[in-house]
Amino acid sequence: MISDALNHIIFRTVSDVAASKGVRAFVIGGYVRDYFLQRPNTDIDIVVEGSGIEIAKAAADVLRSKVSVFKNFGTAMFKYKGIEVEFVGARKESYRAESRKPIVEDGTLQEDQQRRDFTINAMAFSLQKDDYGTLVDPFGGIRDLNEGLIRTPLDPDTTYSDDPLRMLRAIRFATQLGFRIVPESKDSIRRNKHRMSILSAERIAVELNKILLSPTPSEGFRLLDECDLLSTVLPALNNLKGVETVSGKGHKDNFRHSLQVLDNVAQVSDNLWLRWAALLHDIGKAQTKRFEPGTGWTFHGHEYVGAKMVKGIFNRLKMSQSDDMKYVEKLVALHLRPIALVTDEVTDSAVRRLLFDAGDDIDDLMILCRADITSANEQKVERFKRQYEHVKEKLLEVEAKDAVRNFKNPITGDLIMEKYHIPPCQEIGIIKEYVKEAILDGVIPNEYEAAYALMEKKAAEIGFNG
């Protein structure tokens, strides 16, 4: 008997209402799983052998909550003191080959449990008075939970072919929970990978985001590769796999390196888009890889090629084209800049330009660059880390002195037009750029008076008289 899991008034209310209506009700899915994992969960799923909508309305009435009904899906839900409770009638499903949307019929609890994705998500707690709190676990979910296994209730070929999103969910749950996918399930995913073609890009993106936000996100992408799904989900990342050797010289496996950088970032930041930038930071290397005799392997310009590829990847996954994508583009384009400062003499001018280009994202850029310091040579890593810390100190010093972050040119086009009584023209841009470059190069301080004087000097050279 499970007593403490069901001591909330919500469960007692549903139990009473179901008994009064002569139907059986059960808590099922994530809430049950997370109870045994000792993880907090404020989303409760109730399955009813009968009308879930009717029980939801009656329970919401008792708890004085507003119920929302979704007749097309046969579900209803309400919120009570920060807890979301969703009701559905027990059902059995059948699928058509061209769609992951099932044909639904009324069913029993066990038929409802059979349609669940994994055994750990198919467990239920009884809300009946005579066996209140009893675990109903016909497929061994508690065993798999204790052993850390992802397994399907039915034959995996049936489960995955019916709804191929479950293949991604298997990888996502394994990554989030640190579990293993059982071998027969991995084999089935490989056999059914062609079914991924019926999935919407949006659903794929949701699962990828959840993998990226996992404690060790690299595991999810290793599993995608191991299960032959990486080339379908992120072909550009798949293209980074492998090492090529010419004349005894090889390069690092850029796929593995990217995953290491991703994990390094994940250790210090839960920013989803910074994690995307870490995953994609070397995405341009497949296109720019060249072997140069006497030099070895080069990837010249891969940061700019990679930045241009970000939009295509986001488009393909139907992800936001807003500031989030532009942020990822920017970090991919700039990710070598601090590294270049590490290997060269750190000049104030170079630091000013980096601060100007990165703006408020400079701190995240530095996290990415620190994460990008990976090598099997420990001495090399330690040397780069020391130099990296020197660059950080220089950034703070220059920013405190010159206030270049989010730099705005003191000289505007309106100011120039008003001063010299001229309409918009190419020369205005020339003057503004001249002043901006002078500030970034340290020729003049980032102050209005100095900028104004330089504007007058340049305008006079052009032939403007105020």
Helices and strands as residue ranges (DSSP letters): G 4-6, H 9-21, E 25-28, H 30-37, E 43-48, H 52-63, E 67-70, E 75-80, E 83-89, E 91-94, E 103-106, H 109-114, G 119-121, E 124-126, G 129-131, E 135-136, H 141-147, E 149-150, H 156-162, H 165-177, E 180-181, H 183-191, G 193-198, H 201-212, H 218-226, H 230-233, H 235-238, E 245-246, E 249-250, H 254-266, H 272-280, H 285-288, E 290-292, E 296-298, H 302-316, H 323-334, H 337-343, H 348-358, G 359-361, H 362-371, H 378-402, H 413-420, H 426-440, H 448-462
